[in-house]
């Protein structure tokens, strides 16, 4: 009488007498995988910590020397960002050809940016006249 397999792993037949051995191997492989993942995550964590420390060391002295007060720097930085945005608006308007609602949106944004830029320029001028720089 031929003993019929009780299960298959892929195409390999497993008989009842072998099932406890297969379970042991499976549990061992599972445990080994968990250990490898654990070790791997520890290595990645160490790398991240080292990279953070290096980045902190590289940026340790940034901002010690200031060419102007923070609020003046902020205005200049924001003016630069808004000038860049305004510069792109014409392209966005051109890209929206055939989409009236989108073209209208970009034209409104452009008008708002022009007003914001004008206000920032006036504020900067006032701060320059007051020797804030």
C-alpha positions in Angstrom: 0.0 0.0 0.0 1.4 3.4 -1.1 1.3 6.2 1.4 -0.4 9.2 -0.2 1.2 12.6 0.5 -0.6 14.8 3.0 0.6 18.1 1.5 2.8 19.5 -1.2 5.6 22.2 -1.1 5.6 23.4 -4.7 5.6 20.1 -6.6 7.3 18.1 -3.8 5.0 15.7 -2.0 5.1 15.7 1.8 4.1 12.7 3.8 2.7 12.8 7.3 5.9 11.4 8.8 7.8 14.3 7.3 5.5 17.1 8.4 7.1 17.8 11.8 10.5 18.1 10.1 9.2 20.5 7.5 7.6 22.6 10.3 10.9 22.7 12.1 12.8 23.8 9.0 10.1 26.4 8.2 10.3 27.8 11.7 14.1 27.9 11.6 14.1 29.7 8.2 11.5 32.1 9.5 13.6 32.8 12.6 16.7 33.3 10.5 14.9 35.7 8.3 13.7 37.7 11.3 17.3 37.8 12.6 18.6 39.0 9.2 15.9 41.7 9.0 16.7 42.8 12.6 20.4 43.0 11.9 19.8 44.8 8.6 17.6 47.4 10.3 20.3 47.9 13.0 22.9 48.5 10.3 20.6 50.9 8.5 19.9 52.7 11.8 23.6 53.0 12.4 24.1 54.4 8.9 21.3 56.9 9.4 22.7 58.0 12.8 26.2 58.4 11.2 24.8 60.4 8.3 22.9 62.7 10.6 26.0 63.3 12.7 28.0 64.1 9.6 25.3 66.5 8.3 25.1 68.2 11.7 28.9 68.6 11.7 28.8 70.1 8.2 26.1 72.6 9.1 27.4 73.3 12.6 28.7 76.8 11.8 26.2 77.9 9.2 24.5 81.1 10.2 27.2 82.2 12.7 28.1 85.1 10.4 25.2 87.2 9.3 25.3 89.8 6.5 22.0 91.3 7.6 19.3 90.8 10.2 17.0 87.8 9.8 14.0 89.8 8.8 15.9 91.6 6.1 17.2 88.3 4.8 13.7 86.9 4.8 12.4 89.8 2.6 15.2 89.3 0.1 14.7 85.6 0.0 11.0 85.9 -0.5 11.4 88.5 -3.2 13.7 86.1 -5.0 11.2 83.3 -4.8 8.3 85.5 -5.9 10.3 86.9 -8.9 11.0 83.3 -10.0 7.3 82.4 -9.7 6.3 85.5 -11.7 8.9 84.6 -14.4 7.2 81.2 -14.8 3.6 82.6 -14.9 3.8 83.5 -18.6 4.9 80.0 -19.5 2.0 78.6 -17.4 -0.4 80.9 -19.2 0.9 79.7 -22.5 0.7 76.1 -21.5 -2.9 76.5 -20.6 -4.0 77.4 -24.1 -7.4 76.1 -24.8 -8.3 76.0 -21.1 -9.9 79.4 -20.4 -10.5 78.7 -16.6 -6.8 77.7 -16.1 -5.5 80.6 -18.1 -7.6 83.0 -16.0 -6.3 81.3 -12.8 -2.6 81.8 -13.9 -3.3 85.4 -14.9 -4.8 86.1 -11.5 -1.8 84.5 -9.8 0.5 86.7 -12.0 -1.4 89.9 -11.0 -1.2 88.9 -7.3 2.5 88.1 -7.5 3.2 91.5 -9.2 1.4 93.2 -6.3 3.3 91.2 -3.7 6.6 92.0 -5.4 5.8 95.7 -5.5 5.0 95.7 -1.8 8.2 93.8 -1.0 10.3 96.2 -3.0 8.8 99.1 -1.2 9.5 97.5 2.2 13.1 96.6 1.2 13.6 100.2 0.0 12.3 101.5 3.4 14.6 99.2 5.3 17.6 100.2 3.2 16.8 103.9 3.7 16.7 103.2 7.5 20.2 101.7 7.3 18.9 98.2 8.3 21.5 96.6 6.1 
